Amino acid sequence: MTKKTPGALPNREIPYSEAFKKFIPQGWADDPDYFSEPVGAAAYTGKRRRAIQKLFAHDRLVIPAGGLKVRSNDCDFRYRPHSGFAYLTGLGEEIEPDTVLVIESGHAVLYFHARVPRSDPEFYSCARYGEMWVGARPSVNEMALRTGLEVRDISELKSVLATDIPEGGKLRIVPGVDEKLEQLVNALRGADLTADLELEKALSEARLIKDDFEITQMDQACAATLVGFEAVIADIPEAVRRGRGERWVEGIFGLHARHLGNAIGYDTIAAAGEHACTLHWMQNDGDVREGDLLLLDAGVEVDTLYTADITRTFPVSGHFSPAQRQVYEAVLAAQQAGIDAARPGAKFMDVHNAAVRVVAQYLSEWGILPVSVKKTLSDKGGEYRRWMVHGTSHHLGIDVHDCAQARRKLYRGGKLEAGMIITVEPGIYFKSTDLLVPEELRGIGVRIEDDILITKDGCRVLSADFPRDPDDVEEWMAEVQSR
């Protein structure tokens, strides 16, 4: 019976003859020098690892990259490593499932499934790791060059995890990333979710303030996203002509995200007409019609996994109607108030509070708000949330909702500091069925979102090259569509 190798596809596997096994290792040139250059973040990851180790000085920290996830039957989703692993190793752009970083006593070791010789059956028979199936992969030495880390074969990991930890230390693993590895760790120490969640939180909180490399990556992500947005603008007439235009918009942006970066940073929202009033509209199966608005919420994730998160609301015809402009200008004023509040030393929630105060004022002026602005903004109010239910800001970086496991006192209850990157994204959404809204405004949904870097003396809009003023948006669309 043929011995199965990891990643084999038993119902599709054709047995290999002895003649083939003897023939396949012969006549290969030396491997090209694919993996000699350090990853871009290599100069920064040592400092990041030391900061995490300092928080858990006596512990053994296990940070898995995670494995492949099944999409259907024997087909997997495109691989993406866990964000905490990518942050500490710089291996965002490497396709190396099941790799594990272990940090202990001020030292970090990377364990991974290294390339095998071409005489090994894995080379030609393993759909998960075999070079014939997945392409060239690094050796242990090459991975060390790429990361600046000590690197060992993954086969050594189990025995290392089983060794004693100094008295007072704990074995911790990032939870929910690698089920089999988590089971092994629990078998060695017993389940300890509290300890693991503390590590998970620390990895989130470490990313609250971005270093220079991360800021550079975010600038690149915003620049790439601008290219994608302009490609969508150029093809809006085609999206109208073809029908099911939201899918067309999604596809155009996705093409540029894959071409300029790693992928989209999150599922694109391409919401035309009434769909713009659904906050997380991702079906993207509707028509794009003349006279409607198109809300595009999208971001390019660059190869290092840092993503932009931008929203613009476009008039499909190229010009805002008076009603559309009325809502758009209110949202723009609210966003500007939020941006103005984004300064070091301000509370994180100050940005949201500044934006929704403006939203509430406009709703009151339009006769829509059933109570006073003061009352709706109080803890016992909140009526304005019928038309803007979401928050105005979130942290942004290697995840679109970055630092999500951070403690509340450092996130929602925290203060803004230089180096933080947040979004500012108010909106107003008037569903067509909302009888409290003037008829001419029903079915209009507008959101404007930009990515903001907190600086020492204020903030910098990373996405400043995206026009925001309604006149500028109309001019932008005309210019792009005339190229």
C-alpha positions as CSV (number, residue, x, y, z in Angstrom):
1,M,0.0,0.0,0.0
2,T,1.3,3.5,-0.9
3,K,2.2,5.5,2.2
4,K,0.2,8.7,2.4
5,T,2.1,12.0,2.8
6,P,0.7,15.1,4.4
7,G,-1.6,17.0,2.0
8,A,-2.2,14.0,-0.2
9,L,-5.5,13.8,-2.1
10,P,-6.5,10.1,-1.8
11,N,-9.4,10.1,-4.2
12,R,-7.3,11.9,-6.9
13,E,-4.0,10.3,-6.2
14,I,-2.3,8.3,-9.0
15,P,0.3,5.8,-7.6
16,Y,3.9,6.6,-8.3
17,S,6.0,3.9,-10.0
18,E,9.4,2.9,-8.8
19,A,10.8,4.1,-12.1
20,F,9.3,7.5,-11.6
21,K,10.7,7.7,-8.0
22,K,14.2,7.0,-9.3
23,F,13.8,9.4,-12.2
24,I,12.3,12.5,-10.5
25,P,15.4,13.5,-8.4
26,Q,17.7,13.6,-11.5
27,G,18.7,16.6,-13.6
28,W,17.8,19.6,-11.5
29,A,19.8,22.8,-11.4
30,D,20.7,24.3,-8.1
31,D,17.9,26.3,-6.5
32,P,17.8,30.0,-7.5
33,D,18.6,32.5,-4.7
34,Y,14.9,33.2,-4.0
35,F,15.0,33.9,-0.2
36,S,18.3,35.8,0.6
37,E,16.9,39.2,1.2
38,P,15.6,40.1,4.7
39,V,11.9,40.9,4.9
40,G,11.1,44.6,5.0
41,A,10.2,44.6,8.7
42,A,13.3,42.7,9.8
43,A,14.9,45.8,11.3
44,Y,11.8,46.4,13.5
45,T,10.7,43.0,14.6
46,G,13.4,42.4,17.2
47,K,12.2,45.5,19.2
48,R,8.6,44.2,18.9
49,R,9.6,40.8,20.2
50,R,11.6,42.2,23.1
51,A,8.6,44.4,24.1
52,I,6.3,41.3,24.3
53,Q,8.9,39.2,26.1
54,K,9.3,42.0,28.7
55,L,5.6,41.7,29.6
56,F,6.0,37.9,30.2
57,A,9.6,37.7,31.3
58,H,9.5,34.2,32.8
59,D,7.1,32.6,30.3
60,R,7.4,30.6,27.1
61,L,5.3,32.3,24.5
62,V,3.9,30.3,21.5
63,I,2.8,32.4,18.6
64,P,1.4,30.3,15.7
65,A,1.1,31.5,12.1
66,G,-1.9,29.2,11.7
67,G,-2.7,26.7,9.1
68,L,-4.7,26.4,5.9
69,K,-8.4,26.6,6.2
70,V,-10.7,24.4,4.1
71,R,-12.9,26.3,1.6
72,S,-14.6,23.2,0.2
73,N,-13.6,19.5,0.3
74,D,-9.9,19.4,-0.4
75,C,-9.6,23.1,-1.5
76,D,-8.3,25.7,0.9
77,F,-8.8,29.4,1.2
78,R,-5.9,31.6,0.2
79,Y,-3.5,31.5,3.2
80,R,-3.0,34.5,5.5
81,P,-0.9,34.2,8.7
82,H,-2.2,35.4,12.1
83,S,-1.6,39.1,12.4
84,G,0.3,38.8,15.7
85,F,2.7,36.3,14.1
86,A,3.2,38.5,11.1
87,Y,3.8,41.5,13.4
88,L,6.5,39.7,15.4
89,T,8.3,38.0,12.4
90,G,7.7,40.3,9.4
91,L,6.4,37.3,7.5
92,G,3.2,38.8,6.2
93,E,4.1,38.1,2.6
94,E,5.4,34.6,3.1
95,I,3.2,31.6,2.3
96,E,4.4,29.4,5.2
97,P,1.4,27.7,6.9
98,D,1.9,26.0,10.3
99,T,5.0,28.0,11.2
100,V,5.4,28.8,14.9
101,L,7.4,31.4,16.8
102,V,8.5,30.6,20.3
103,I,9.8,33.4,22.6
104,E,11.5,32.5,25.9
105,S,14.2,34.0,28.1
106,G,14.9,36.8,25.8
107,H,15.4,34.5,22.8
108,A,13.1,33.8,19.8
109,V,13.1,30.7,17.6
110,L,11.1,30.1,14.5
111,Y,10.0,26.6,13.7
112,F,8.8,25.8,10.2
113,H,8.4,23.1,7.7
114,A,11.6,23.5,5.6
115,R,12.1,22.6,2.0
116,V,13.0,19.0,1.5
117,P,15.6,17.5,-1.0
118,R,14.1,16.5,-4.4
119,S,14.8,12.9,-3.5
120,D,12.2,13.1,-0.8
121,P,8.7,11.9,-1.8
122,E,7.3,15.1,-0.3
123,F,8.8,17.0,-3.2
124,Y,6.4,15.5,-5.8
125,S,3.6,14.0,-3.7
126,C,2.7,16.5,-1.0
127,A,0.0,19.0,-2.0
128,R,0.6,21.0,1.2
129,Y,4.3,21.4,1.1
130,G,5.7,19.8,-2.0
131,E,7.6,22.1,-4.3
132,M,5.9,20.5,-7.4
133,W,2.6,21.6,-5.9
134,V,3.1,24.9,-4.1
135,G,6.4,26.2,-5.6
136,A,9.8,27.0,-4.2
137,R,10.1,27.2,-0.5
138,P,13.0,28.3,1.8
139,S,15.4,26.1,3.6
140,V,16.1,26.6,7.3
141,N,19.2,28.8,6.5
142,E,17.3,30.9,4.0
143,M,14.4,31.5,6.5
144,A,17.0,32.6,9.0
145,L,18.4,35.1,6.4
146,R,14.9,36.3,5.7
147,T,13.9,36.9,9.3
148,G,17.1,37.4,11.3
149,L,15.8,34.7,13.7
150,E,17.2,31.4,14.8
151,V,15.2,28.9,12.7
152,R,14.7,25.2,13.3
153,D,12.7,22.5,11.6
154,I,9.1,22.1,12.9
155,S,9.8,18.5,13.8
156,E,11.7,19.8,16.9
157,L,8.9,21.9,18.3
158,K,7.0,19.2,20.3
159,S,10.1,18.2,22.3
160,V,11.0,21.9,23.0
161,L,7.5,22.7,24.2
162,A,7.7,19.7,26.6
163,T,10.8,20.9,28.3
164,D,10.6,22.4,31.8
165,I,9.9,26.1,32.2
166,P,11.8,28.0,35.0
167,E,9.9,28.2,38.2
168,G,7.1,30.8,38.2
169,G,6.9,30.8,34.4
170,K,3.9,29.8,32.3
171,L,3.4,28.2,28.9
172,R,1.2,30.5,26.9
173,I,-0.2,30.2,23.3
174,V,-2.2,32.6,21.3
175,P,-5.7,31.1,21.3
176,G,-7.9,30.2,18.4
177,V,-5.1,30.1,15.7
178,D,-3.8,26.5,15.5
179,E,-6.2,24.0,17.0
180,K,-3.9,21.0,17.0
181,L,-1.0,23.0,18.5
182,E,-3.3,24.4,21.1
183,Q,-4.4,20.8,22.0
184,L,-0.7,19.9,22.4
185,V,0.0,22.8,24.6
186,N,-3.1,22.1,26.8
187,A,-2.0,18.5,27.1
188,L,1.4,19.7,28.4
189,R,0.2,22.2,30.9
190,G,-3.6,21.9,31.2
191,A,-6.0,24.4,29.7
192,D,-5.3,28.0,30.8
193,L,-7.4,30.4,28.7
194,T,-6.8,33.3,31.1
195,A,-3.0,33.1,30.4
196,D,-3.6,32.8,26.7
197,L,-6.0,35.7,26.5
198,E,-3.5,37.9,28.3
199,L,-1.0,37.1,25.5
200,E,-3.6,37.8,22.9
201,K,-4.4,41.1,24.4
202,A,-0.7,42.0,24.7
203,L,-0.2,41.4,21.0
204,S,-3.1,43.6,20.2
205,E,-2.0,46.4,22.5
206,A,1.6,46.3,21.1
207,R,0.2,47.4,17.8
208,L,-1.7,50.5,19.1
209,I,1.3,52.7,18.3
210,K,2.8,52.1,14.8
211,D,6.5,52.3,14.1
212,D,8.1,54.0,11.1
213,F,7.9,50.8,9.0
214,E,4.2,50.4,9.7
215,I,3.5,54.0,8.8
216,T,5.3,53.6,5.5
217,Q,3.3,50.5,4.7
218,M,0.0,52.4,5.5
219,D,1.1,55.2,3.2
220,Q,1.6,52.6,0.4
221,A,-1.7,50.9,1.2
222,C,-3.5,54.2,0.8
223,A,-1.7,55.0,-2.5
224,A,-2.6,51.6,-3.9
225,T,-6.2,52.0,-2.8
226,L,-6.4,55.3,-4.6
227,V,-5.5,53.5,-7.8
228,G,-8.3,51.0,-7.2
229,F,-10.8,53.8,-6.5
230,E,-9.9,55.6,-9.7
231,A,-10.2,52.4,-11.7
232,V,-13.7,52.0,-10.3
233,I,-14.6,55.6,-11.2
234,A,-13.4,55.1,-14.7
235,D,-15.6,52.0,-15.1
236,I,-18.8,53.3,-13.5
237,P,-20.4,53.7,-16.9
238,E,-19.6,50.1,-17.7
239,A,-21.0,49.0,-14.3
240,V,-24.3,50.8,-15.2
241,R,-24.4,49.3,-18.7
242,R,-23.8,45.7,-17.8
243,G,-26.3,45.4,-15.0
244,R,-25.5,43.8,-11.6
245,G,-23.0,46.7,-11.5
246,E,-22.1,46.3,-7.8
247,R,-20.3,43.0,-8.7
248,W,-18.5,44.9,-11.5
249,V,-17.3,47.5,-9.1
250,E,-16.2,44.9,-6.6
251,G,-14.3,43.0,-9.3
252,I,-12.5,46.1,-10.7
253,F,-11.3,47.0,-7.2
254,G,-10.3,43.4,-6.4
255,L,-8.2,43.2,-9.6
256,H,-6.1,46.2,-8.6
257,A,-5.9,45.0,-5.0
258,R,-4.3,41.7,-6.1
259,H,-2.1,43.5,-8.7
260,L,-0.8,46.2,-6.4
261,G,-0.8,44.3,-3.1
262,N,-1.6,41.0,-1.5
263,A,-5.4,41.2,-1.7
264,I,-8.3,43.3,-0.5
265,G,-8.0,44.1,3.2
266,Y,-11.6,43.1,3.9
267,D,-14.7,42.3,1.8
268,T,-15.4,45.3,-0.4
269,I,-18.7,47.1,0.1
270,A,-20.0,48.3,-3.2
271,A,-23.4,49.6,-2.3
272,A,-25.6,51.5,-4.8
273,G,-28.8,53.3,-4.1
274,E,-30.8,51.9,-1.2
275,H,-28.0,49.3,-0.5
276,A,-25.8,52.2,0.8
277,C,-28.2,52.3,3.8
278,T,-27.1,48.8,4.9
279,L,-23.9,49.3,6.8
280,H,-22.1,46.1,5.9
281,W,-23.6,45.5,2.5
282,M,-21.3,42.9,1.0
283,Q,-23.7,40.9,-1.3
284,N,-22.8,43.4,-4.0
285,D,-25.3,41.9,-6.4
286,G,-27.4,45.0,-7.2
287,D,-27.6,47.3,-10.2
288,V,-25.7,50.6,-10.4
289,R,-28.2,53.1,-11.9
290,E,-27.9,56.6,-13.1
291,G,-29.2,59.1,-10.5
292,D,-28.2,56.9,-7.6
293,L,-25.2,57.2,-5.2
294,L,-22.5,54.5,-5.1
295,L,-20.9,54.0,-1.7
296,L,-17.6,52.3,-2.0
297,D,-15.8,51.1,1.2
298,A,-12.6,49.3,0.2
299,G,-8.9,49.0,1.0
300,V,-5.9,47.4,-0.5
301,E,-3.9,45.1,1.8
302,V,-0.2,45.4,0.7
303,D,2.1,42.4,0.8
304,T,3.1,43.0,4.4
305,L,-0.6,42.8,5.3
306,Y,-1.2,46.4,6.3
307,T,-4.5,47.7,4.9
308,A,-6.1,50.9,4.0
309,D,-9.8,51.5,4.8
310,I,-11.4,54.2,2.7
311,T,-15.0,55.1,1.9
312,R,-16.2,57.5,-0.7
313,T,-19.8,58.1,-1.9
314,F,-20.0,58.9,-5.6
315,P,-22.9,60.2,-7.7
316,V,-23.3,57.6,-10.4
317,S,-24.2,60.3,-13.0
318,G,-21.2,62.4,-12.0
319,H,-23.3,65.1,-10.2
320,F,-25.0,65.1,-6.8
321,S,-28.7,65.9,-6.8
322,P,-29.7,68.7,-4.4
323,A,-31.0,66.1,-1.9
324,Q,-27.9,64.0,-2.2
325,R,-25.6,67.0,-1.8
326,Q,-27.6,68.0,1.3
327,V,-26.9,64.7,3.1
328,Y,-23.3,64.5,1.7
329,E,-22.4,68.0,3.0
330,A,-23.7,67.1,6.5
331,V,-21.6,64.0,6.6
332,L,-18.6,65.9,5.4
333,A,-19.0,68.5,8.1
334,A,-19.3,65.7,10.7
335,Q,-16.2,64.0,9.4
336,Q,-14.2,67.2,9.5
337,A,-15.2,67.7,13.1
338,G,-14.0,64.2,13.9
339,I,-10.7,64.9,12.1
340,D,-10.2,68.1,14.0
341,A,-10.7,66.3,17.3
342,A,-8.0,63.7,16.4
343,R,-5.1,65.0,18.3
344,P,-2.6,63.5,20.8
345,G,-3.9,63.7,24.3
346,A,-7.6,63.6,23.2
347,K,-9.7,60.7,24.3
348,F,-10.4,58.1,21.6
349,M,-14.1,58.7,21.9
350,D,-13.6,62.5,21.4
351,V,-13.5,61.9,17.7
352,H,-16.8,60.0,17.7
353,N,-18.4,62.5,20.0
354,A,-17.4,65.5,17.8
355,A,-18.7,63.8,14.6
356,V,-22.1,62.7,16.0
357,R,-22.7,66.1,17.5
358,V,-22.7,67.5,14.0
359,V,-24.8,64.7,12.7
360,A,-27.4,65.4,15.5
361,Q,-27.4,69.1,14.7
362,Y,-28.2,68.5,11.1
363,L,-30.9,66.0,11.9
364,S,-32.4,68.5,14.3
365,E,-32.3,71.3,11.7
366,W,-34.0,69.0,9.2
367,G,-36.8,68.4,11.6
368,I,-36.1,64.7,11.8
369,L,-34.7,64.3,15.3
370,P,-37.6,63.9,17.8
371,V,-35.7,65.3,20.8
372,S,-33.2,68.1,21.4
373,V,-29.6,67.7,20.3
374,K,-28.5,67.7,24.0
375,K,-30.9,65.0,24.9
376,T,-30.1,62.7,22.0
377,L,-26.4,62.9,22.8
378,S,-26.9,62.1,26.5
379,D,-26.6,58.6,27.9
380,K,-30.4,58.3,28.1
381,G,-30.8,59.5,24.5
382,G,-29.3,58.0,21.4
383,E,-32.2,58.6,19.0
384,Y,-29.8,59.9,16.3
385,R,-28.4,56.4,16.1
386,R,-31.4,55.4,14.0
387,W,-29.6,57.2,11.2
388,M,-26.0,56.6,12.2
389,V,-25.8,53.5,14.3
390,H,-22.0,52.7,14.1
391,G,-19.0,54.2,15.7
392,T,-16.9,56.8,13.9
393,S,-13.4,55.4,14.4
394,H,-11.4,52.2,14.9
395,H,-7.7,51.5,15.0
396,L,-6.2,50.4,11.6
397,G,-3.1,48.6,10.6
398,I,-2.2,45.0,10.0
399,D,-5.9,44.3,10.5
400,V,-8.7,46.5,9.2
401,H,-10.1,46.5,12.8
402,D,-6.6,46.5,14.3
403,C,-5.9,45.9,18.0
404,A,-9.4,44.5,18.5
405,Q,-8.4,42.4,21.6
406,A,-6.9,45.3,23.4
407,R,-8.3,46.2,26.8
408,R,-11.2,48.6,26.7
409,K,-9.4,51.1,28.9
410,L,-6.6,51.3,26.3
411,Y,-8.9,51.3,23.3
412,R,-12.4,53.0,23.7
413,G,-11.4,54.4,27.1
414,G,-7.9,55.3,26.0
415,K,-6.2,58.5,24.8
416,L,-4.8,59.1,21.3
417,E,-1.0,59.1,21.1
418,A,1.4,60.0,18.3
419,G,1.8,56.9,16.1
420,M,-1.7,55.7,16.3
421,I,-3.7,55.2,13.1
422,I,-7.4,55.4,13.2
423,T,-10.3,55.8,10.8
424,V,-12.8,58.7,10.8
425,E,-16.0,57.6,9.1
426,P,-19.3,59.1,10.0
427,G,-22.3,58.5,7.9
428,I,-26.0,59.2,7.5
429,Y,-28.3,56.5,6.3
430,F,-31.9,57.2,5.4
431,K,-33.7,54.0,4.5
432,S,-36.4,54.2,1.8
433,T,-39.0,52.8,4.3
434,D,-38.3,55.4,7.0
435,L,-41.4,57.5,7.3
436,L,-39.7,59.9,9.8
437,V,-37.4,61.2,7.0
438,P,-38.6,63.7,4.4
439,E,-39.5,61.9,1.2
440,E,-36.9,63.5,-0.9
441,L,-34.1,62.2,1.4
442,R,-35.3,58.6,1.7
443,G,-33.0,55.9,0.1
444,I,-29.9,58.1,0.5
445,G,-26.9,56.7,2.3
446,V,-23.6,58.5,2.6
447,R,-20.4,57.6,4.4
448,I,-17.0,59.3,4.1
449,E,-14.0,57.6,5.6
450,D,-10.3,58.5,5.8
451,D,-7.3,57.0,7.5
452,I,-5.7,59.3,10.1
453,L,-2.2,59.2,11.6
454,I,-1.9,60.9,15.0
455,T,1.2,63.0,15.0
456,K,3.0,64.9,17.8
457,D,1.1,68.1,17.2
458,G,-2.1,67.0,15.5
459,C,-2.8,64.5,12.8
460,R,-2.0,63.6,9.2
461,V,-4.7,62.3,6.8
462,L,-3.0,59.4,5.1
463,S,-5.7,59.3,2.4
464,A,-5.6,63.1,1.7
465,D,-5.2,62.4,-2.0
466,F,-8.8,61.2,-2.1
467,P,-11.1,64.3,-2.8
468,R,-13.8,64.8,-0.2
469,D,-15.6,68.1,-1.0
470,P,-18.6,67.4,-3.2
471,D,-17.5,69.8,-6.0
472,D,-14.0,68.2,-5.9
473,V,-15.6,64.7,-6.1
474,E,-17.5,65.7,-9.2
475,E,-14.4,67.2,-10.7
476,W,-12.4,64.1,-9.8
477,M,-14.9,61.8,-11.5
478,A,-15.0,63.9,-14.6
479,E,-11.2,64.0,-14.8
480,V,-10.8,60.3,-14.3
481,Q,-13.5,59.4,-16.8
482,S,-12.0,61.7,-19.5
483,R,-8.6,60.0,-19.4
